[in-house]
Amino acid sequence: MQLTIKEVEHVAKLAQLKLTDQEKEKFTKQLSSILDYVKQLDEVDTKNIKPINQIIGLRNITRKDEINKKETEKLLQCAPNVEERYIKIPSVF
């Protein structure tokens, strides 16, 4: 797919880029070759291919969210101002 300089100027305007005439020529060729490659990918038959969201087999490792009372007590002892087991801070507003 061959882009025109006018189309490259439009893309540059959307991206808020100021391009020189030399850059417009360069990007016209480069963006056209990128679109040609993407067009080749569109021609690949992917009907029987399952969608994937991750390719290297990693999984989310989670742990049960549990309260550690010993750690809570240590934290409350370090706080400068505690009220009913809550850390009291100055008002923000």
Secondary structure as a PSIPRED ss2 file (coil, helix, strand):
# PSIPRED VFORMAT (PSIPRED V4.0)

   1 M C   1.000  0.000  0.000
   2 Q C   1.000  0.000  0.000
   3 L C   1.000  0.000  0.000
   4 T C   1.000  0.000  0.000
   5 I H   0.000  1.000  0.000
   6 K H   0.000  1.000  0.000
   7 E H   0.000  1.000  0.000
   8 V H   0.000  1.000  0.000
   9 E H   0.000  1.000  0.000
  10 H H   0.000  1.000  0.000
  11 V H   0.000  1.000  0.000
  12 A H   0.000  1.000  0.000
  13 K H   0.000  1.000  0.000
  14 L H   0.000  1.000  0.000
  15 A C   1.000  0.000  0.000
  16 Q C   1.000  0.000  0.000
  17 L C   1.000  0.000  0.000
  18 K C   1.000  0.000  0.000
  19 L C   1.000  0.000  0.000
  20 T C   1.000  0.000  0.000
  21 D H   0.000  1.000  0.000
  22 Q H   0.000  1.000  0.000
  23 E H   0.000  1.000  0.000
  24 K H   0.000  1.000  0.000
  25 E H   0.000  1.000  0.000
  26 K H   0.000  1.000  0.000
  27 F H   0.000  1.000  0.000
  28 T H   0.000  1.000  0.000
  29 K H   0.000  1.000  0.000
  30 Q H   0.000  1.000  0.000
  31 L H   0.000  1.000  0.000
  32 S H   0.000  1.000  0.000
  33 S H   0.000  1.000  0.000
  34 I H   0.000  1.000  0.000
  35 L H   0.000  1.000  0.000
  36 D H   0.000  1.000  0.000
  37 Y H   0.000  1.000  0.000
  38 V H   0.000  1.000  0.000
  39 K H   0.000  1.000  0.000
  40 Q H   0.000  1.000  0.000
  41 L H   0.000  1.000  0.000
  42 D H   0.000  1.000  0.000
  43 E C   1.000  0.000  0.000
  44 V C   1.000  0.000  0.000
  45 D C   1.000  0.000  0.000
  46 T C   1.000  0.000  0.000
  47 K C   1.000  0.000  0.000
  48 N C   1.000  0.000  0.000
  49 I C   1.000  0.000  0.000
  50 K C   1.000  0.000  0.000
  51 P C   1.000  0.000  0.000
  52 I C   1.000  0.000  0.000
  53 N C   1.000  0.000  0.000
  54 Q C   1.000  0.000  0.000
  55 I C   1.000  0.000  0.000
  56 I C   1.000  0.000  0.000
  57 G C   1.000  0.000  0.000
  58 L C   1.000  0.000  0.000
  59 R C   1.000  0.000  0.000
  60 N C   1.000  0.000  0.000
  61 I C   1.000  0.000  0.000
  62 T C   1.000  0.000  0.000
  63 R C   1.000  0.000  0.000
  64 K C   1.000  0.000  0.000
  65 D C   1.000  0.000  0.000
  66 E C   1.000  0.000  0.000
  67 I C   1.000  0.000  0.000
  68 N C   1.000  0.000  0.000
  69 K H   0.000  1.000  0.000
  70 K H   0.000  1.000  0.000
  71 E H   0.000  1.000  0.000
  72 T H   0.000  1.000  0.000
  73 E H   0.000  1.000  0.000
  74 K H   0.000  1.000  0.000
  75 L H   0.000  1.000  0.000
  76 L H   0.000  1.000  0.000
  77 Q H   0.000  1.000  0.000
  78 C H   0.000  1.000  0.000
  79 A C   1.000  0.000  0.000
  80 P C   1.000  0.000  0.000
  81 N C   1.000  0.000  0.000
  82 V E   0.000  0.000  1.000
  83 E E   0.000  0.000  1.000
  84 E C   1.000  0.000  0.000
  85 R C   1.000  0.000  0.000
  86 Y E   0.000  0.000  1.000
  87 I E   0.000  0.000  1.000
  88 K C   1.000  0.000  0.000
  89 I C   1.000  0.000  0.000
  90 P C   1.000  0.000  0.000
  91 S C   1.000  0.000  0.000
  92 V C   1.000  0.000  0.000
  93 F C   1.000  0.000  0.000
